């Protein structure tokens, strides 16, 4: 096979391959999404107002302080937000970034899907080209179905050759504190049965700040409803609020907010 033929084959393959997607301007938008190939700007970034998040004052205060230090170029932690579903883990991440932007601080949120973990070294290479501080948000991290790898993510957090750049901090949510599966079928492996669990726990240890979000009792749930309702100037019936949560089988900040949205709609308000 001649060199000319090889060159023509290579050129034909290049024409067939899709061109790399252009990435967004990393200085222009408040929030972005990484799709595994390119960074896309979020067209409408509208997080919940920081002051509206009630019942998680300690958690949101600690996250805001850490994020403010990162925005200022000071030492800051990677953060694990863990706990019951619907308790505000995801909402508070976006809310904190929005609050800092309202304060005039130049920081952006960048979300990456869990099934794109293998592409993070490529993403980090792109982010090294800017000095702008970024919060890289990984929502609902878990390895139950073989998605992602605890060891590779651990090396990206700290100590690996492709570790995250200095202008990036990872904020990760998980339903479980140590990011271990609910069903530890990996322990059936006769070789080093504890290795998988140890890897998960070693990963959770890499987060300098770990914030727990816990299930609510009835009084705490009603207090959250009251906090939202007061901020919006809406009256509510505590018994109806409890009934709303009972019908949904959950007492959480998310359910409380959904009830308040219902009340706002009845009163002709926008939220």
C-alpha positions in Angstrom: 0.0 0.0 0.0 1.5 3.3 -1.1 2.0 6.3 1.1 -0.4 8.4 -1.0 -3.1 5.8 -0.5 -2.6 5.8 3.2 -2.9 9.6 3.2 -6.1 9.5 1.2 -7.6 6.9 3.6 -6.7 9.0 6.6 -8.1 12.2 5.1 -11.4 10.3 4.2 -11.7 9.1 7.8 -11.2 12.6 9.1 -14.0 13.9 6.9 -16.3 11.2 8.2 -15.5 11.9 11.8 -17.6 14.7 13.4 -15.6 17.8 14.2 -15.0 18.6 17.8 -17.7 20.7 19.3 -16.6 24.2 20.2 -16.7 25.1 23.9 -18.5 28.1 25.2 -16.7 31.3 26.3 -15.7 30.4 29.9 -15.8 34.1 31.0 -19.3 35.0 29.7 -21.9 32.9 31.5 -22.9 32.2 35.1 -23.4 28.5 34.6 -22.3 25.7 32.2 -22.9 22.0 31.4 -20.2 19.6 30.3 -21.5 16.9 27.9 -18.3 14.8 27.7 -17.1 16.6 24.6 -17.6 20.4 25.1 -18.7 23.0 27.6 -22.1 24.5 26.9 -23.4 27.7 28.4 -26.7 27.4 30.4 -29.2 29.8 28.7 -31.3 30.5 31.8 -29.5 30.1 35.2 -32.2 30.8 37.8 -31.3 29.2 41.1 -33.5 29.3 44.2 -32.8 32.5 46.2 -30.3 31.8 48.9 -32.5 33.4 51.6 -35.5 31.2 50.6 -33.7 28.0 51.6 -34.8 27.3 55.1 -34.1 24.6 57.6 -30.5 24.0 56.4 -28.9 27.2 57.8 -25.7 25.6 59.1 -25.2 23.6 55.8 -25.8 26.5 53.5 -23.7 28.9 55.6 -20.7 26.5 55.6 -21.1 26.0 51.8 -21.3 29.8 51.2 -18.2 30.5 53.3 -16.2 27.8 51.4 -17.4 29.0 48.1 -16.7 32.6 48.9 -13.1 31.7 49.7 -12.8 29.8 46.5 -14.1 32.8 44.5 -11.5 35.0 46.2 -8.7 32.6 45.2 -8.1 31.4 48.8 -7.8 27.9 50.1 -11.1 26.0 49.8 -12.4 22.5 50.1 -14.0 20.0 47.7 -17.4 19.3 49.3 -19.5 16.2 49.7 -23.2 16.9 50.4 -24.9 13.8 51.6 -28.3 12.7 53.0 -31.9 12.1 52.4 -33.5 12.9 49.1 -35.3 16.2 48.7 -33.5 17.9 51.6 -31.9 20.7 49.5 -28.5 19.3 48.6 -28.7 20.1 44.9 -30.6 23.4 45.4 -28.1 24.8 47.8 -25.2 24.3 45.4 -26.8 26.4 42.7 -28.2 28.9 45.2 -24.8 29.6 46.8 -23.2 30.2 43.3 -26.1 32.6 42.5 -25.7 34.4 45.8 -22.0 35.0 45.2 -22.7 36.3 41.7 -25.2 38.7 43.1 -22.4 39.9 45.4 -20.4 40.7 42.3 -18.0 37.8 42.6 -16.7 36.1 39.4 -17.5 32.4 39.9 -19.4 30.0 37.7 -21.2 26.7 38.2 -20.3 23.8 35.8 -22.4 20.6 36.0 -21.2 17.3 34.8 -23.4 14.1 34.5 -22.2 11.2 36.6 -21.9 9.0 33.5 -19.3 11.4 32.1 -16.8 10.9 34.9 -14.3 9.3 32.5 -14.1 12.5 30.5 -13.1 14.7 33.4 -9.4 14.8 32.6 -10.4 16.4 29.2 -12.6 18.9 31.0 -9.8 19.8 33.4 -7.5 20.4 30.5 -10.0 23.0 29.2 -10.5 24.6 32.6 -6.7 25.1 33.0 -6.9 27.6 30.2 -8.8 30.1 32.5 -8.2 31.7 35.9 -11.9 32.0 36.6 -13.1 30.0 39.7 -15.4 27.1 38.9 -17.6 24.9 41.0 -17.8 21.5 39.3 -21.1 20.0 40.3 -21.6 16.2 40.3 -25.2 15.4 41.3 -26.3 12.1 42.9 -23.0 10.3 42.8 -23.1 6.5 43.3 -21.5 3.4 41.9 -24.4 1.0 42.3 -24.7 0.2 38.6 -21.1 0.3 37.6 -21.1 3.9 36.4 -17.9 5.6 37.1 -15.0 4.4 39.1 -14.2 5.4 42.7 -10.4 5.1 42.3 -10.2 7.3 39.2 -12.4 10.0 40.8 -10.3 9.8 43.9 -7.1 10.5 41.9 -8.8 13.5 40.2 -9.7 15.0 43.6 -6.2 14.8 44.9 -2.8 13.4 44.0 -3.3 12.1 40.5 -1.4 13.2 37.4 -4.7 14.6 36.0 -5.9 16.1 39.3 -8.4 19.0 39.1 -6.8 22.4 38.5 -6.5 25.0 41.3 -9.4 27.1 40.0 -11.8 24.2 40.3 -13.5 22.7 43.3 -15.8 19.6 43.2 -19.2 19.8 44.9 -20.7 16.3 44.9 -24.1 15.1 46.2 -24.9 11.6 47.3 -27.6 9.8 49.2 -25.0 8.1 51.4 -22.3 9.5 53.5 -19.6 7.1 52.3 -20.9 6.8 48.7 -21.2 3.0 49.2 -23.8 0.9 47.4 -27.0 -0.2 49.3 -26.4 -3.8 48.2 -22.7 -4.7 48.6 -22.8 -7.5 46.0 -19.1 -6.8 45.3 -18.3 -8.6 48.6 -19.1 -11.9 46.9 -15.7 -11.6 45.1 -13.4 -14.1 46.9 -10.4 -11.9 46.3 -10.0 -8.9 48.7 -13.8 -8.6 49.4 -13.4 -5.4 51.3 -11.4 -3.5 48.6 -14.4 -2.0 46.8 -15.9 -0.7 50.1 -12.5 0.7 51.1 -12.2 2.5 47.8 -15.6 4.2 48.3 -14.7 5.3 51.8 -11.3 6.5 50.7 -13.1 8.6 48.1 -15.4 10.2 50.7 -12.4 11.0 52.8 -10.9 13.1 50.0 -13.6 15.8 50.6 -12.4 18.4 53.1 -15.9 19.4 53.9 -18.8 16.9 54.4 -22.2 18.3 55.0 -25.1 16.1 56.1 -28.7 16.8 55.1 -31.2 14.8 57.3 -34.8 13.7 57.1 -37.2 16.0 58.9 -39.7 15.5 61.7 -43.1 17.0 61.4 -42.3 20.2 63.4 -39.2 20.9 61.4 -41.1 20.4 58.1 -43.9 22.8 59.2 -41.2 25.3 60.3 -39.7 25.2 56.8 -43.1 25.7 55.2 -43.6 28.7 57.6 -40.3 30.2 56.6 -41.1 30.0 52.9 -44.6 31.3 53.4 -43.5 34.2 55.6 -41.0 35.3 53.0 -43.7 35.3 50.3 -46.4 36.9 52.6 -48.7 33.8 52.4 -50.9 32.4 55.1 -51.1 28.6 55.5 -52.8 25.9 57.5 -50.2 23.7 59.2 -52.6 20.7 59.1 -53.0 21.1 55.4 -49.2 21.3 55.0 -48.8 18.1 57.0 -51.5 16.4 54.8 -49.7 17.5 51.7 -46.5 15.8 52.9 -48.5 12.7 53.9 -50.0 12.3 50.5 -46.5 12.4 49.0 -45.0 10.1 51.5 -42.2 12.4 52.4 -41.3 15.3 54.7 -38.5 17.3 53.1 -37.5 20.8 52.1 -38.5 19.9 48.5 -42.0 18.9 49.5 -42.4 22.0 51.7 -41.4 24.2 48.7 -43.9 22.3 46.5 -46.6 23.0 49.0 -45.7 26.7 49.1 -45.7 26.8 45.3 -49.3 25.4 45.4 -50.3 28.1 47.9 -48.7 30.8 45.8 -50.6 29.6 42.7 -53.9 29.7 44.6 -53.1 33.3 45.6 -52.2 34.4 42.1 -48.5 34.9 42.9 -45.4 34.1 41.0 -42.3 32.4 42.6 
